[in-house]
């Protein structure tokens, strides 16, 4: 949005992003699930002189808010039980008589 004034042009650009993610995958052999909800407001405000002036200027400000919350990420460890809880016996090297 632009507004022309006698001393220059004011520009305002608002933006907003809202995203909800509910993702489940079995691609790795175990269940992976991610739940997240992102909200990101942003805006830009600027002021620029008329291009016909001898002295030209541009000024502006930008605002962006990203709370960067860590999404909930679940891994189903029950399916991995046979990988992590299997007891292993130490291997014993035996010398054979010659």
Rosetta blueprint (number, residue, H / E / L):
1 X L
2 X E
3 X E
4 X E
5 X E
6 X L
7 X L
8 X E
9 X E
10 X E
11 X E
12 X E
13 X E
14 X E
15 X E
16 X E
17 X E
18 X E
19 X E
20 X E
21 X E
22 X E
23 X E
24 X E
25 X E
26 X L
27 X L
28 X L
29 X L
30 X L
31 X L
32 X E
33 X E
34 X E
35 X E
36 X E
37 X E
38 X E
39 X E
40 X E
41 X E
42 X E
43 X E
44 X E
45 X E
46 X E
47 X E
48 X E
49 X L
50 X L
51 X L
52 X L
53 X L
54 X L
55 X L
56 X L
57 X L
58 X E
59 X E
60 X E
61 X E
62 X E
63 X E
64 X E
65 X L
66 X L
67 X L
68 X L
69 X L
70 X L
71 X L
72 X E
73 X E
74 X E
75 X E
76 X L
77 X L
78 X H
79 X H
80 X H
81 X H
82 X H
83 X H
84 X H
85 X L
86 X L
87 X L
88 X L
89 X L
90 X L
91 X L
92 X L
93 X L
94 X L
95 X L
96 X L
97 X L
98 X L
